[in-house]
Amino acid sequence: MIGERIKQARISAGLSLRQLAEKTDNYISAQVIHKYEAGKSNPGSDVLIKLAKALDIKVEYFFRPDSVQVTLGEPAYRKCLAASSKNLQAMRAKAKDWVERYLEVESLFPDNRFPKIKLPHDEDCIIEGMDDVEDLAVSLRKLWSLGVDPIENLTEALEDQGVKIVILEGEKEFDGLSCWANERIPVILIKRGLLGDRQRSNLAHEIGHLIMKVSPNVDEEEAAYRFSGAFLVPAEMVYRELGKQRNKIDIGELHMLKKKYGLSMQQWIYRAKDLSIISESQASELFRFFRARGWNRNEPGEQVSHEEPDRFKRLLLQAVTERLVSPVRAAEILGKPFDEFRKSLQVEFA
């Protein structure tokens, strides 16, 4: 138990055994740390204090209850992961720690408080072509009672369905990945600092990777990108906004649609092309127009706001208010100094 915690904290910090030993001023050797992690030896309190300081965590981390242990599955789609193996391991370790803390907070409430995530039947998730992607996106929105109108806050909508969203620092090439925790909890990792439209697109993209069962003749990454657009703006709404066929789409119109739906102007062009509202050549002309002005990297006009997952913090505040957990313990779970956490509370302390 403690050995696994040491290993998880070390990987999360991006440290090798030797590097961690050096951060303890070699008070603990790399060989001994390896024995701790393998469960072949148990560290004393002095060692745990040294390790906690070196890893910039609290000693309490090593004693988290077994009831909230989490196992993360492999990424739902690995082919296009450009992040380095070391950075990917660190992000997964941080996500594992965060999900464990999240589940610890949820465990404070009655078992039936939080419904299990609802997913389409397996046969409905089989993707043999892009029409299947469009149908699956609509089915999922219907299952989650999202209708077809714009989703004001996608992060909040996903959290309401039981998806755990973790925002982490990541390498330039990393935008996000998804996996299952304990084989039943969907987890999405998203890089901090993304513009709102890109963040929303990535979230929907990763949901696609999690639920689609793609046939060998279909490019999964292409299908996930199509799912992203179809989930954020179903075909019905695209036709309603743009019509069935267009000779030209104005840039100002695309910007207004981006603001309304939180979908980038360029992804709107893809939606129009994919649904045969405009031709391949018309789409290519628009994309060239964007590239010539650098808009393919930074679209013009008002940007879509970044979304923050705050359900975890909201539940934690509720647990403090209901006396289910002490403010001191709540600050530890949140990973904040107590004074900082206390300022965020709207409760009276005895």
C-alpha positions in Angstrom: 0.0 0.0 0.0 2.6 2.6 1.1 5.0 1.3 -1.5 2.5 1.8 -4.3 1.9 5.3 -3.0 5.6 6.1 -3.1 5.9 4.9 -6.6 2.8 6.8 -7.8 4.0 10.0 -6.2 7.5 9.6 -7.8 6.1 8.9 -11.3 3.7 11.8 -10.9 6.7 14.1 -10.1 8.5 12.8 -13.1 11.5 11.5 -11.1 13.6 8.4 -11.5 14.6 6.3 -8.5 18.1 8.0 -8.6 16.6 11.5 -8.9 14.3 10.9 -5.9 17.2 9.6 -3.9 19.2 12.8 -4.7 16.3 15.0 -3.7 16.5 13.4 -0.2 20.2 14.3 -0.2 20.8 10.6 -0.5 19.4 10.0 2.9 17.5 7.2 1.2 19.3 5.3 -1.6 17.7 4.5 -5.0 18.0 0.8 -4.1 16.1 1.2 -0.8 13.4 3.3 -2.5 13.0 0.5 -5.0 12.5 -2.0 -2.1 9.8 0.2 -0.6 8.0 0.5 -3.9 8.2 -3.3 -4.4 6.8 -3.9 -0.9 10.0 -5.7 0.2 10.6 -3.2 3.0 8.6 -0.8 5.0 9.8 2.8 5.5 9.9 4.4 9.0 8.3 7.7 9.9 11.6 9.6 9.3 11.9 8.2 5.8 8.3 9.1 5.0 8.9 12.6 6.1 12.0 12.9 3.9 10.1 11.4 0.9 7.1 13.6 1.4 9.3 16.7 1.4 11.3 15.6 -1.6 8.0 14.9 -3.5 6.3 18.0 -2.3 3.4 16.2 -0.8 1.9 15.7 2.7 2.8 12.6 4.6 -0.9 11.8 4.8 -0.8 11.0 1.1 0.9 7.7 1.9 -2.0 6.5 4.1 -5.0 7.1 1.8 -7.7 4.5 2.5 -7.8 1.3 0.4 -11.5 2.0 -0.3 -10.5 4.7 -2.9 -7.8 2.8 -4.7 -8.0 3.4 -8.5 -6.7 1.4 -11.5 -6.4 3.3 -14.7 -6.8 1.4 -18.0 -4.8 2.1 -21.1 -5.6 5.2 -23.1 -8.7 4.7 -25.3 -6.6 5.5 -28.4 -2.8 5.4 -28.3 -1.8 5.8 -32.0 -1.7 9.6 -32.0 -0.3 10.2 -28.5 2.7 12.5 -29.2 3.6 13.1 -25.5 6.8 11.5 -24.3 6.5 8.2 -22.4 7.9 9.9 -19.2 5.4 12.8 -19.4 2.5 10.5 -20.2 3.3 8.3 -17.1 3.5 11.4 -14.9 0.2 12.7 -16.2 -1.5 9.3 -15.7 -0.1 9.1 -12.1 -1.5 12.6 -11.4 -4.8 11.7 -12.9 -4.9 8.5 -10.8 -4.2 10.5 -7.6 -6.9 13.1 -8.5 -9.6 10.4 -9.3 -8.8 8.7 -6.0 -9.3 12.0 -4.1 -12.5 12.6 -6.1 -13.9 9.1 -5.2 -12.9 9.7 -1.5 -15.2 12.8 -1.5 -18.0 10.9 -3.2 -17.7 8.1 -0.7 -18.7 10.5 2.0 -22.2 10.6 0.6 -24.9 7.9 0.3 -24.2 5.2 -2.3 -27.3 6.1 -4.4 -26.4 9.8 -4.5 -24.5 9.6 -7.8 -26.0 7.7 -10.7 -23.8 5.4 -12.8 -23.0 6.7 -16.3 -25.4 5.8 -19.0 -23.9 4.7 -22.3 -25.5 3.4 -25.6 -25.8 -0.3 -26.2 -22.7 -1.9 -27.5 -24.3 -2.6 -30.9 -25.1 1.1 -31.3 -21.4 2.0 -30.7 -20.2 -0.1 -33.7 -18.7 2.3 -36.3 -18.6 1.1 -39.9 -18.8 4.5 -41.5 -19.3 8.2 -40.8 -23.1 7.9 -40.8 -22.8 5.6 -37.8 -20.7 8.3 -36.1 -23.4 10.9 -36.7 -26.1 8.5 -35.3 -24.1 7.6 -32.2 -23.5 11.3 -31.4 -27.2 12.0 -31.6 -28.0 8.8 -29.6 -25.7 9.9 -26.8 -27.2 13.4 -26.6 -30.6 11.8 -26.4 -29.5 9.3 -23.7 -28.1 12.2 -21.6 -31.2 14.4 -22.3 -29.1 17.1 -23.9 -31.5 17.8 -26.8 -30.0 19.3 -30.0 -29.5 22.9 -28.8 -26.1 24.3 -28.0 -24.4 22.9 -24.9 -23.6 26.0 -22.8 -21.0 24.3 -20.6 -19.7 21.0 -22.0 -17.5 20.3 -19.0 -20.4 20.6 -16.6 -22.6 18.5 -18.8 -20.0 15.7 -18.9 -19.4 15.9 -15.1 -23.2 15.6 -14.5 -23.0 12.3 -16.4 -20.2 10.9 -14.2 -17.2 11.7 -16.4 -14.1 12.7 -14.4 -12.3 15.5 -16.1 -8.7 16.2 -15.1 -6.9 19.4 -16.3 -3.2 19.0 -16.2 0.0 20.7 -17.5 1.1 19.0 -20.6 3.7 19.0 -23.3 3.1 21.1 -26.4 2.1 18.0 -28.5 -0.4 16.8 -25.9 -4.0 17.9 -26.0 -5.8 15.2 -24.2 -6.4 11.5 -23.7 -9.1 9.3 -22.1 -9.3 6.0 -20.3 -11.5 4.0 -17.9 -10.8 4.0 -14.1 -11.7 0.7 -12.4 -13.2 -0.4 -15.7 -16.3 1.7 -15.2 -15.5 5.3 -14.6 -14.7 7.5 -17.7 -11.7 9.7 -17.2 -10.6 12.5 -19.6 -7.3 14.3 -19.3 -7.1 17.7 -20.9 -4.2 20.1 -21.1 -4.4 23.3 -19.2 -4.5 26.6 -21.0 -6.4 25.5 -24.2 -8.8 27.9 -25.7 -12.4 27.1 -25.0 -13.4 25.9 -28.4 -10.4 23.6 -28.6 -11.0 22.3 -25.1 -14.6 21.5 -25.9 -13.7 19.8 -29.2 -11.1 17.7 -27.3 -13.5 16.7 -24.6 -16.1 15.5 -27.2 -13.3 13.9 -29.2 -12.2 11.8 -26.2 -15.8 10.8 -25.4 -15.9 9.4 -28.9 -12.7 7.4 -28.3 -14.2 6.0 -25.1 -17.5 4.7 -26.5 -16.9 4.0 -30.2 -16.1 0.5 -31.4 -14.5 1.3 -34.7 -14.3 -1.3 -37.5 -10.8 -1.9 -39.0 -11.7 -0.2 -42.3 -12.4 3.1 -40.5 -9.8 5.6 -39.3 -10.5 5.9 -35.6 -8.9 9.4 -35.2 -11.0 10.7 -38.2 -14.1 9.1 -36.6 -13.4 10.7 -33.2 -13.0 14.1 -34.9 -16.3 13.6 -36.7 -17.9 12.5 -33.5 -16.7 15.7 -31.8 -18.4 17.9 -34.3 -21.5 15.8 -34.4 -21.9 15.8 -30.7 -21.3 19.5 -30.3 -23.5 20.4 -33.3 -25.8 17.6 -34.5 -26.5 17.5 -38.2 -30.1 18.7 -37.6 -28.8 22.0 -36.2 -26.1 22.4 -38.9 -28.8 22.2 -41.5 -31.0 24.6 -39.6 -28.2 27.1 -39.2 -26.6 26.8 -42.7 -29.3 25.3 -44.9 -28.9 22.2 -47.1 -26.6 23.7 -49.7 -24.5 26.8 -49.9 -22.4 28.5 -52.5 -20.4 30.5 -50.0 -20.2 31.0 -46.2 -19.2 34.3 -44.8 -16.4 34.6 -42.1 -18.6 36.7 -39.9 -21.3 34.0 -40.0 -18.8 31.4 -39.0 -17.7 33.6 -36.1 -21.3 34.1 -34.9 -21.9 30.3 -35.0 -18.7 29.7 -33.1 -19.9 32.0 -30.3 -23.3 30.4 -30.2 -22.1 26.7 -30.2 -18.6 26.9 -28.8 -17.3 25.2 -31.9 -14.4 26.6 -33.8 -14.9 28.3 -37.2 -12.7 25.7 -38.8 -14.6 22.8 -37.4 -17.8 24.5 -38.7 -16.2 24.4 -42.1 -15.6 20.7 -41.6 -19.2 20.1 -40.5 -20.5 21.9 -43.6 -18.2 19.9 -45.9 -18.9 16.5 -44.2 -22.6 17.1 -44.5 -22.3 18.1 -48.2 -23.5 21.7 -47.6 -20.4 22.9 -49.3 -18.0 21.1 -51.7 -14.5 19.9 -51.0 -13.1 22.7 -53.1 -15.2 25.3 -51.3 -13.9 24.0 -47.9 -10.3 23.9 -49.2 -10.6 27.5 -50.4 -11.8 28.6 -46.9 -9.0 26.7 -45.2 -6.5 28.4 -47.5 -8.0 31.7 -46.6 -7.5 30.9 -42.9 -3.9 29.7 -43.4 -2.9 32.8 -45.4 -3.9 35.0 -42.4 -2.6 32.7 -39.7 -6.2 32.1 -38.5 -5.6 28.3 -38.6 -3.6 28.8 -35.4 -5.5 31.7 -33.9 -9.0 32.4 -35.1 -10.1 36.1 -35.3 -12.6 37.7 -33.0 -13.8 36.9 -29.5 -12.6 33.6 -28.1 -14.7 30.9 -26.5 -14.2 30.9 -22.7 -12.2 28.1 -21.1 -14.3 25.8 -18.9 -13.2 24.6 -15.5 -14.4 21.3 -13.9 -15.6 22.4 -10.4 -17.9 19.6 -9.4 -15.2 18.0 -7.2 -14.6 21.2 -5.3 -18.4 21.8 -5.0 -18.9 18.4 -3.5 -16.1 19.0 -1.1 -17.5 22.3 0.1 -20.9 20.5 0.6 -19.2 17.8 2.6 -17.6 20.4 4.9 -20.9 22.3 5.3 -22.7 19.0 6.2 -20.0 18.1 8.7 -19.1 15.0 6.7 -15.4 15.9 6.7 -13.3 18.5 8.7 -12.1 21.6 7.0 -8.5 20.5 7.7 -9.1 17.2 5.9 -10.9 18.9 3.1 -7.9 21.1 2.5 -5.7 18.1 2.4 -8.0 16.3 -0.1 -8.1 19.4 -2.3 -4.3 19.8 -2.1 -4.4 23.4 -0.8 -3.0 25.1 2.3 -5.7 25.3 4.9 -5.8 29.1 5.1 -6.3 29.3 1.3 -9.1 26.7 1.4 -10.7 28.4 4.4 -11.1 31.6 2.4 -13.1 29.8 -0.2 -15.6 28.5 2.2 -18.9 30.2 3.0 -19.4 28.4 6.4 -18.9 29.4 10.0 -16.1 27.6 11.9 -16.8 26.6 15.5 
